Amino acid sequence: MPFDPQAATAAYIDSLGADALAKAAAYTTGGHWLLLWNLLVTAVITWIVVRTGLLERINAKLAKRGLNVQAWVVAAVYIVVSGLISLPWTIYTDWWRERGYGRTSQPLVDYLGQGLLSLLIAAVFVALFFVGVYALIRRAGKFWWVWSGGLTAFALSLFLLAGPVFIEPLFNDYQPVPAGEVRDALVVMAKQAGVPGDRIFVYDGSRQSNNFTANVSGIAGSARVAISDIAFKGASLDEVKAVTGHEMGHYVLGHVWRTVILFSALAIVFFFLADRLFPRVARAFGSTASISDPTGLPVLFFMVSLFLLLLQPIVNGQIRKGENEADQYSLENVNLPDALATALVKTAEYRNPRPGKLEEVLFYTHPSVERRVRRAMDWKASHPAP
């Protein structure tokens, strides 16, 4: 019988079993609803911080310290305070719910410790970004929002450069892929793709998550491909090669720079809108701050959350495009369609593989597993093995 890509795709997806598919669908749908609940939580935090007048009092005490110091301290305090207020909700969404669905085995103490570290890092560096934003508002005139794109591009590039070297090792242990046939195969693949052979790592992703995953991060000399130990230990050699081929596709095709450009452009749009709409939103929360006043940062954070939620279909669409291109790169250069399919099916445990078209467009950062497996099977049908 001739090979049937549709039947092969259905067989791969159905191999998970009805219970696993139902669980994945419930987990995914619940995650969609969390997007709206997260916005509501952000609104509540904004209202609480504005009504307490905490930031105004801190800002007044720092009146003689200079505008940049005022902006940094106020922003850092807000980030820490909002993180602490939202902690019960964050524990539920990122730990309790994840454990309930079997997506993490991380002890609560370790989760809280890493969460505190993340909060402190954000308090330092996100606050510095907003020091730059408020400096632009003061010095760049009425078109300050145009320059916000350059500031965002600089900040993202700096984070991407420093992240794999200074930040990510604070949360996980990254080690070169151990010597053996897997490493030998990946080094050959890396050389063919122009990826330095010493930039392929395995990390203890099981510390935070039971998900089968890998990623590419960094830019220039810090760029690397990292495979979670969940994927490394639970996959065949062909699956590791197929997944690594996908991640190398991101690296070779320069998707990280496309992301920087996208978010820099969105920053310009957002700050343009914020420049005009901020007073109305601030009044809705009972704030008298102007957009140039750091004490209005809670309102600005809420506007960022709302903006990103509304723009999610556009952002997700661009990310899905990159994922499709990376899948195609793996198929063309590694040519292991069945291994790519079986690896993708393992990700369907935490991502409903058969969403509706509208659901996929609105909420999915990756193409559905069913679509990705079908692409692999179509490739297999048109490129039969010798």
C-alpha positions as CSV (number, residue, x, y, z in Angstrom):
1,M,0.0,0.0,0.0
2,P,1.2,3.5,-0.7
3,F,2.2,5.6,2.3
4,D,-0.7,7.7,3.6
5,P,0.5,10.9,5.5
6,Q,-2.9,11.6,7.0
7,A,-3.3,8.1,8.4
8,A,0.3,8.1,9.7
9,T,-0.3,11.5,11.4
10,A,-3.5,10.2,13.1
11,A,-1.7,7.1,14.3
12,Y,1.1,9.2,15.9
13,I,-1.4,11.5,17.7
14,D,-3.7,8.7,18.7
15,S,-0.7,6.8,20.2
16,L,-0.9,9.0,23.2
17,G,-4.2,7.5,24.2
18,A,-7.6,9.1,24.9
19,D,-6.9,9.9,28.5
20,A,-3.6,11.7,27.7
21,L,-5.2,13.6,24.9
22,A,-8.1,14.8,27.1
23,K,-5.7,15.8,29.9
24,A,-3.6,17.8,27.4
25,A,-6.7,19.5,26.1
26,A,-7.8,20.5,29.6
27,Y,-4.4,21.7,30.5
28,T,-4.1,23.8,27.4
29,T,-7.6,25.3,27.6
30,G,-7.0,26.2,31.2
31,G,-3.9,28.0,30.2
32,H,-5.8,30.1,27.8
33,W,-8.2,31.2,30.5
34,L,-5.2,32.1,32.7
35,L,-4.3,34.8,30.3
36,L,-7.5,36.7,31.1
37,W,-7.1,36.0,34.9
38,N,-3.5,37.2,34.8
39,L,-4.7,40.5,33.4
40,L,-7.3,40.8,36.1
41,V,-4.7,40.1,38.8
42,T,-2.5,42.8,37.2
43,A,-5.4,45.2,37.4
44,V,-5.9,44.4,41.1
45,I,-2.3,44.9,41.9
46,T,-2.3,48.2,40.0
47,W,-5.3,49.4,42.0
48,I,-3.8,48.4,45.3
49,V,-0.4,50.0,44.7
50,V,-2.0,53.2,43.4
51,R,-4.4,53.5,46.3
52,T,-1.7,52.9,49.0
53,G,0.4,55.8,47.7
54,L,3.5,53.8,48.4
55,L,5.4,54.9,45.3
56,E,4.6,58.6,45.9
57,R,6.0,58.5,49.4
58,I,9.2,56.8,48.2
59,N,9.5,59.2,45.3
60,A,9.1,62.2,47.7
61,K,11.9,60.9,50.0
62,L,14.2,60.6,47.0
63,A,13.5,64.1,45.7
64,K,17.1,65.2,46.3
65,R,18.8,62.1,44.8
66,G,18.2,62.9,41.1
67,L,15.6,61.8,38.6
68,N,17.4,58.6,37.5
69,V,17.8,57.4,41.0
70,Q,14.2,58.2,41.7
71,A,13.1,56.3,38.6
72,W,15.2,53.2,39.4
73,V,14.3,52.9,43.1
74,V,10.6,53.5,42.4
75,A,10.6,50.9,39.6
76,A,12.5,48.4,41.6
77,V,10.2,48.7,44.6
78,Y,7.1,48.4,42.4
79,I,8.5,45.2,40.8
80,V,9.3,43.6,44.1
81,V,6.0,44.7,45.8
82,S,3.8,43.6,42.9
83,G,5.7,40.3,42.8
84,L,5.0,39.7,46.5
85,I,1.3,40.7,46.2
86,S,0.9,38.3,43.3
87,L,2.8,35.4,45.0
88,P,-0.2,33.3,46.0
89,W,-1.6,33.5,42.5
90,T,1.8,32.8,40.9
91,I,2.3,29.7,43.2
92,Y,-1.1,28.4,42.0
93,T,-0.5,29.0,38.3
94,D,3.2,28.1,38.0
95,W,3.6,25.4,40.7
96,W,0.4,24.0,42.1
97,R,-1.4,23.7,38.8
98,E,1.8,22.4,37.1
99,R,2.2,19.7,39.7
100,G,-1.5,18.8,39.4
101,Y,-1.0,18.1,35.7
102,G,2.3,16.3,36.2
103,R,4.3,19.0,34.5
104,T,6.8,19.6,37.3
105,S,8.3,17.7,40.3
106,Q,10.1,20.8,41.7
107,P,9.8,21.2,45.5
108,L,8.0,24.3,46.6
109,V,11.0,25.6,48.5
110,D,13.2,25.4,45.4
111,Y,10.4,27.0,43.3
112,L,10.2,29.9,45.8
113,G,13.9,30.3,45.9
114,Q,14.3,30.5,42.2
115,G,11.2,32.8,42.0
116,L,12.8,35.2,44.5
117,L,16.0,35.2,42.5
118,S,14.1,36.0,39.3
119,L,12.3,38.8,41.1
120,L,15.5,40.4,42.3
121,I,17.0,40.2,38.8
122,A,13.9,41.8,37.3
123,A,14.0,44.5,40.0
124,V,17.5,45.4,39.0
125,F,17.4,45.2,35.2
126,V,13.8,45.9,34.3
127,A,14.0,48.9,36.5
128,L,17.1,50.1,34.6
129,F,15.2,49.7,31.4
130,F,12.5,52.1,32.7
131,V,15.2,54.5,33.9
132,G,16.0,54.7,30.2
133,V,12.3,55.1,29.2
134,Y,11.8,58.0,31.6
135,A,15.0,59.6,30.4
136,L,13.7,59.5,26.9
137,I,10.4,61.1,27.9
138,R,12.4,64.0,29.5
139,R,15.0,64.5,26.9
140,A,13.7,63.3,23.5
141,G,10.8,65.7,23.1
142,K,7.3,64.8,22.0
143,F,8.6,62.0,19.7
144,W,10.3,60.2,22.5
145,W,8.3,57.1,21.7
146,V,10.2,56.7,18.4
147,W,13.4,56.3,20.3
148,S,11.9,53.6,22.5
149,G,12.4,51.1,19.7
150,G,16.1,51.6,19.8
151,L,16.2,51.4,23.6
152,T,14.2,48.1,23.5
153,A,16.5,46.6,20.8
154,F,19.6,47.5,22.9
155,A,18.1,46.1,26.1
156,L,17.0,42.8,24.4
157,S,20.3,42.4,22.6
158,L,22.2,43.0,25.9
159,F,19.9,40.4,27.7
160,L,20.4,37.9,24.9
161,L,24.2,38.3,25.0
162,A,24.4,38.1,28.8
163,G,21.6,35.6,29.5
164,P,23.4,32.3,28.6
165,V,26.6,33.4,30.3
166,F,25.4,35.1,33.5
167,I,21.7,34.5,34.1
168,E,20.7,31.1,32.9
169,P,23.5,29.3,34.9
170,L,21.9,30.8,38.1
171,F,18.9,28.6,37.5
172,N,20.3,25.4,35.8
173,D,23.5,23.5,35.4
174,Y,24.7,23.5,31.7
175,Q,27.2,20.9,30.7
176,P,28.6,19.9,27.3
177,V,26.9,16.9,25.8
178,P,28.7,13.8,27.2
179,A,31.2,12.0,25.0
180,G,29.6,9.2,23.0
181,E,27.7,8.6,19.8
182,V,25.1,11.3,20.6
183,R,27.8,14.0,21.0
184,D,29.7,12.7,17.9
185,A,26.5,13.0,15.8
186,L,25.7,16.4,17.1
187,V,29.2,17.8,16.5
188,V,28.9,16.7,12.9
189,M,25.5,18.4,12.6
190,A,26.8,21.5,14.3
191,K,29.8,21.8,11.9
192,Q,27.5,21.4,8.9
193,A,25.2,24.2,10.2
194,G,28.1,26.5,11.2
195,V,27.3,26.2,14.9
196,P,30.3,25.9,17.1
197,G,30.6,22.3,18.4
198,D,31.3,23.5,21.9
199,R,28.0,25.4,22.0
200,I,25.7,22.4,22.4
201,F,24.7,21.6,26.0
202,V,22.5,19.4,28.1
203,Y,21.0,21.1,31.2
204,D,19.0,19.9,34.2
205,G,15.6,21.2,32.9
206,S,14.0,18.5,35.0
207,R,14.6,20.7,38.0
208,Q,11.8,22.9,36.9
209,S,9.8,21.0,34.4
210,N,8.9,17.5,33.2
211,N,8.4,18.8,29.7
212,F,10.3,17.3,26.7
213,T,12.0,20.4,25.4
214,A,15.1,22.1,23.9
215,N,16.0,25.7,23.1
216,V,18.4,28.0,21.4
217,S,19.5,31.2,23.3
218,G,22.1,33.9,23.1
219,I,23.6,35.9,20.3
220,A,27.1,36.1,18.8
221,G,29.7,34.4,21.0
222,S,27.1,33.5,23.7
223,A,24.7,31.7,21.3
224,R,24.1,28.0,22.1
225,V,21.7,25.1,21.7
226,A,20.6,23.5,25.0
227,I,18.7,20.2,25.4
228,S,16.8,19.4,28.6
229,D,17.9,16.3,30.4
230,I,14.2,15.1,30.0
231,A,14.6,15.1,26.2
232,F,18.2,13.9,26.3
233,K,17.5,10.9,28.5
234,G,14.0,10.1,27.2
235,A,14.8,10.2,23.4
236,S,16.4,8.0,20.9
237,L,19.5,9.1,19.0
238,D,17.4,9.9,16.0
239,E,15.0,12.0,18.1
240,V,17.8,14.0,19.6
241,K,19.2,14.6,16.2
242,A,15.8,15.7,14.8
243,V,15.1,18.0,17.7
244,T,18.6,19.5,17.7
245,G,18.2,20.0,13.9
246,H,15.1,22.1,14.7
247,E,17.0,24.2,17.3
248,M,19.9,24.7,14.9
249,G,17.4,25.9,12.4
250,H,16.5,28.8,14.7
251,Y,20.2,29.5,15.1
252,V,21.1,29.4,11.4
253,L,18.0,31.2,10.2
254,G,18.6,34.1,12.7
255,H,15.2,33.9,14.3
256,V,16.5,35.6,17.4
257,W,17.1,38.8,15.5
258,R,13.7,38.7,14.0
259,T,12.3,38.5,17.5
260,V,14.4,41.6,18.5
261,I,13.1,43.5,15.5
262,L,9.5,42.5,16.2
263,F,9.5,43.5,19.9
264,S,11.3,46.7,19.1
265,A,8.7,47.7,16.6
266,L,5.9,46.8,19.1
267,A,7.6,48.9,21.7
268,I,7.3,51.9,19.4
269,V,3.6,51.2,18.8
270,F,3.0,50.7,22.5
271,F,4.7,53.8,23.8
272,F,3.0,55.8,21.0
273,L,-0.3,54.6,22.3
274,A,0.7,55.0,26.0
275,D,1.8,58.6,25.3
276,R,-1.8,59.4,24.3
277,L,-3.9,57.1,26.4
278,F,-2.0,57.1,29.7
279,P,-4.0,59.9,31.4
280,R,-7.3,58.1,30.8
281,V,-6.1,54.8,32.1
282,A,-4.5,56.4,35.1
283,R,-7.7,58.2,36.0
284,A,-9.6,54.9,35.9
285,F,-7.3,53.6,38.6
286,G,-7.4,56.8,40.6
287,S,-3.9,57.9,39.8
288,T,-3.0,61.5,39.1
289,A,0.5,60.7,37.8
290,S,1.6,61.7,34.3
291,I,3.4,59.3,32.0
292,S,6.7,61.0,32.8
293,D,6.3,60.3,36.5
294,P,7.7,57.0,37.7
295,T,4.9,56.7,40.3
296,G,2.7,56.0,37.3
297,L,4.6,52.8,36.6
298,P,1.8,50.5,37.9
299,V,-0.5,52.0,35.3
300,L,2.1,51.6,32.6
301,F,2.6,47.9,33.5
302,F,-1.1,47.3,33.3
303,M,-1.1,48.9,29.9
304,V,1.8,46.7,28.8
305,S,-0.1,43.6,29.9
306,L,-3.3,44.6,28.1
307,F,-1.3,45.6,25.0
308,L,0.5,42.2,24.8
309,L,-2.7,40.3,25.4
310,L,-4.5,42.1,22.5
311,L,-1.4,41.7,20.2
312,Q,-0.9,38.1,21.1
313,P,-2.3,36.7,17.8
314,I,0.3,38.8,15.9
315,V,3.2,37.8,18.1
316,N,2.2,34.2,18.2
317,G,1.8,34.2,14.4
318,Q,5.4,35.4,14.0
319,I,6.7,32.8,16.4
320,R,4.8,30.0,14.7
321,K,6.3,31.1,11.4
322,G,9.8,30.6,12.9
323,E,8.8,27.2,14.3
324,N,7.6,26.1,10.9
325,E,10.8,27.2,9.4
326,A,12.9,25.4,12.0
327,D,10.9,22.2,11.5
328,Q,11.5,22.5,7.7
329,Y,15.2,23.0,8.4
330,S,15.4,19.8,10.4
331,L,13.6,17.9,7.7
332,E,15.8,19.2,4.9
333,N,19.1,18.9,6.7
334,V,18.6,15.9,9.1
335,N,15.9,14.1,7.2
336,L,14.5,12.1,10.1
337,P,10.7,12.7,9.7
338,D,9.6,9.8,11.9
339,A,12.0,10.8,14.6
340,L,10.8,14.4,14.5
341,A,7.2,13.2,14.6
342,T,7.8,11.0,17.7
343,A,9.6,13.8,19.5
344,L,6.8,16.2,18.7
345,V,4.2,13.8,20.0
346,K,6.0,13.9,23.4
347,T,5.4,17.6,23.5
348,A,1.6,17.0,23.0
349,E,1.5,15.9,26.7
350,Y,1.4,19.6,27.6
351,R,0.1,21.2,24.4
352,N,-3.3,20.0,23.0
353,P,-2.2,18.5,19.6
354,R,-5.6,19.0,18.0
355,P,-6.8,22.5,18.6
356,G,-9.4,24.3,16.5
357,K,-8.0,26.6,13.9
358,L,-9.1,29.8,15.7
359,E,-7.7,28.5,19.0
360,E,-4.3,27.9,17.3
361,V,-4.3,31.4,15.7
362,L,-5.2,33.2,18.9
363,F,-3.2,31.3,21.5
364,Y,-0.5,28.9,20.1
365,T,3.1,30.0,20.0
366,H,3.9,26.8,18.1
367,P,1.9,25.2,15.3
368,S,-0.2,22.4,16.6
369,V,1.5,19.1,17.0
370,E,-0.9,17.6,14.5
371,R,0.1,20.1,11.9
372,R,3.8,19.6,12.6
373,V,3.6,15.9,12.4
374,R,1.6,16.1,9.2
375,R,4.4,18.3,7.7
376,A,6.9,15.6,8.7
377,M,4.7,12.8,7.1
378,D,4.2,14.8,3.9
379,W,8.0,15.2,3.8
380,K,8.4,11.5,4.3
381,A,5.9,10.8,1.5
382,S,7.7,13.0,-1.0
383,H,11.2,12.0,0.1
384,P,11.1,8.2,0.5
385,A,14.2,6.7,2.1
386,P,16.5,4.8,-0.3
